Amino acid sequence: MSLPTDPKLDGILIVDKPQDWTSHDVCAFVRKRFKIKKVGHAGTLDPLATGVLVVLLGRATKSSMPLSGCDKEYAGVMQLGVATDSHDRTGTILEEKPWDSVTLEQIREKAMAFTGEIIQVPPMVSALKHKGVRLYKLARKGQTVPREGRPVNVYAWDIDRMEGPLVHFSTRVSKGTYVRTLVNDLGAVLGCGATLKDLRRMRSGNCALTESVTVDDLRTLSLQDLRNRIFPVYSILPYANSHQP
């Protein structure tokens, strides 16, 4: 179905990003589907991850930086006994170890060391740049370069339950925190290794999953329906991190 162009589509659209889509894929889909010239996002989600992607329409793209700086909330699943180069299940397996002796209590205890302000070394498989080149491009060539640790805040990391080697958790973190690296580093401390299996962003700043629209929904929405799902920037930006204590 072809839709007419609507020049008044400015604001924030909260999209529930599907797995295996990049954040760019979602923006490109929205741009083409609704014929909007300017579409961006505030805070990239890895293709593996699902959940809240803050999509910026029209003049709202000018607010990308402050909205990207918001804290994030996630629900996820880690797999014990395996470590990968990307720190998630999409990467190449580097090591496998027995995990059977690890208990839920031990995981909770060790996770406490990764809460508060910590220094995190970004993974090689990431979009950060080294001398102008994305790290993941170097990683694909088998290259590893030094990365400086960066201060991040892990406000909470709750280990919910354990089902065999799968550990369910929720976490609330500051901008720039790699949850997959949190998992990898916890696995190293536990001695058995761990990698991220699934991740779902529940909230970005004041934008919650409960207010999101799916890509399948967007395929059939009319322009008026879309307009009804758009939040004005002024209603989100002043309260970007209002959910934080």
RAPE-V74186 format. One record per residue. N is the residue number from 1. RES is the residue in three letters. SS is DSSP state (A for helix, B for strand, O for the rest). D_LAST is the distance of its C-alpha to the last C-alpha in whole Angstrom. Layout:
N	RES	SS	D_LAST
N	RES	SS	D_LAST
This chain:
1	MET	O	45
2	SER	O	45
3	LEU	O	43
4	PRO	O	44
5	THR	O	42
6	ASP	O	39
7	PRO	O	38
8	LYS	O	35
9	LEU	O	33
10	ASP	O	30
11	GLY	B	27
12	ILE	B	24
13	LEU	B	25
14	ILE	B	23
15	VAL	B	25
16	ASP	B	25
17	LYS	B	27
18	PRO	O	30
19	GLN	O	30
20	ASP	O	33
21	TRP	O	32
22	THR	O	31
23	SER	A	29
24	HIS	A	32
25	ASP	A	34
26	VAL	A	31
27	CYS	A	31
28	ALA	A	35
29	PHE	A	36
30	VAL	A	34
31	ARG	A	36
32	LYS	A	39
33	ARG	A	39
34	PHE	A	38
35	LYS	O	39
36	ILE	O	37
37	LYS	O	37
38	LYS	O	34
39	VAL	B	31
40	GLY	B	29
41	HIS	B	25
42	ALA	O	22
43	GLY	O	21
44	THR	O	24
45	LEU	O	24
46	ASP	O	27
47	PRO	O	30
48	LEU	O	29
49	ALA	O	26
50	THR	B	25
51	GLY	B	23
52	VAL	B	21
53	LEU	B	23
54	VAL	B	22
55	VAL	B	25
56	LEU	B	26
57	LEU	B	29
58	GLY	A	32
59	ARG	A	30
60	ALA	A	27
61	THR	A	28
62	LYS	A	27
63	SER	A	23
64	SER	A	23
65	MET	A	22
66	PRO	A	19
67	LEU	A	18
68	SER	A	19
69	GLY	O	16
70	CYS	O	13
71	ASP	O	11
72	LYS	B	13
73	GLU	B	13
74	TYR	B	17
75	ALA	B	19
76	GLY	B	22
77	VAL	B	25
78	MET	B	27
79	GLN	B	30
80	LEU	B	31
81	GLY	O	35
82	VAL	B	35
83	ALA	B	34
84	THR	B	34
85	ASP	O	35
86	SER	O	32
87	HIS	O	30
88	ASP	B	30
89	ARG	O	33
90	THR	O	34
91	GLY	O	35
92	THR	O	38
93	ILE	B	38
94	LEU	B	39
95	GLU	B	39
96	GLU	B	39
97	LYS	O	39
98	PRO	O	39
99	TRP	O	35
100	ASP	O	37
101	SER	O	36
102	VAL	O	32
103	THR	O	31
104	LEU	A	27
105	GLU	A	26
106	GLN	A	27
107	ILE	A	25
108	ARG	A	22
109	GLU	A	23
110	LYS	A	24
111	ALA	A	21
112	MET	A	19
113	ALA	A	20
114	PHE	A	19
115	THR	O	15
116	GLY	B	13
117	GLU	B	15
118	ILE	B	19
119	ILE	B	22
120	GLN	B	23
121	VAL	B	26
122	PRO	O	26
123	PRO	O	29
124	MET	O	32
125	VAL	O	32
126	SER	O	30
127	ALA	O	30
128	LEU	O	30
129	LYS	B	33
130	HIS	B	35
131	LYS	O	38
132	GLY	O	37
133	VAL	B	38
134	ARG	B	35
135	LEU	A	34
136	TYR	A	35
137	LYS	A	38
138	LEU	A	39
139	ALA	A	38
140	ARG	A	40
141	LYS	O	43
142	GLY	O	42
143	GLN	O	41
144	THR	O	38
145	VAL	O	37
146	PRO	O	35
147	ARG	O	31
148	GLU	O	29
149	GLY	B	26
150	ARG	B	23
151	PRO	B	19
152	VAL	B	17
153	ASN	B	13
154	VAL	B	13
155	TYR	B	9
156	ALA	B	11
157	TRP	B	15
158	ASP	B	16
159	ILE	B	20
160	ASP	B	21
161	ARG	B	25
162	MET	B	28
163	GLU	B	31
164	GLY	O	34
165	PRO	O	33
166	LEU	B	30
167	VAL	B	26
168	HIS	B	24
169	PHE	B	20
170	SER	B	17
171	THR	B	14
172	ARG	B	11
173	VAL	B	12
174	SER	O	13
175	LYS	O	16
176	GLY	O	19
177	THR	O	18
178	TYR	O	21
179	VAL	A	21
180	ARG	A	24
181	THR	A	25
182	LEU	A	22
183	VAL	A	24
184	ASN	A	27
185	ASP	A	26
186	LEU	A	25
187	GLY	A	29
188	ALA	A	30
189	VAL	A	29
190	LEU	A	30
191	GLY	O	33
192	CYS	O	34
193	GLY	O	32
194	ALA	B	30
195	THR	B	29
196	LEU	B	27
197	LYS	B	29
198	ASP	B	27
199	LEU	B	23
200	ARG	B	22
201	ARG	B	19
202	MET	B	17
203	ARG	B	15
204	SER	B	15
205	GLY	O	12
206	ASN	O	13
207	CYS	B	16
208	ALA	B	16
209	LEU	A	20
210	THR	A	20
211	GLU	A	21
212	SER	O	23
213	VAL	B	27
214	THR	B	29
215	VAL	A	32
216	ASP	A	35
217	ASP	A	33
218	LEU	A	34
219	ARG	A	37
220	THR	A	38
221	LEU	O	36
222	SER	O	38
223	LEU	A	37
224	GLN	A	36
225	ASP	A	34
226	LEU	A	32
227	ARG	A	32
228	ASN	A	30
229	ARG	A	28
230	ILE	O	27
231	PHE	B	24
232	PRO	O	24
233	VAL	A	22
234	TYR	A	21
235	SER	A	20
236	ILE	A	17
237	LEU	A	17
238	PRO	O	16
239	TYR	O	13
240	ALA	O	13
241	ASN	O	9
242	SER	O	8
243	HIS	O	7
244	GLN	O	4
245	PRO	O	0
